């Protein structure tokens, strides 16, 4: 799995300032942590999705998980693949 999410957050902080004020932290939104047996096995980006459904007064709000990193194109591993990799080590 790539380190793009952490790398981009760190790069924003390292830029130093925003309009003359110091950047203290940066968190990319729409990130989920896939779990396997209650252990976090990575980070995956998502895109918000709102669906209008006939007969429903409000939109259904959900998210689409990305299969690939939007920055480097590396495929995100499933929890099962990550577990198999760690058990080989």
ABEGO torsion letter per residue (X at the ends): XBAAAAAAAAAAAAAGBBGGBBBABBBBBGBBBBBBGGBBAEBBBBBBBBBBBBGBABBBBBBBBBABBAAAGBBBBBAAAAAAAAAAX
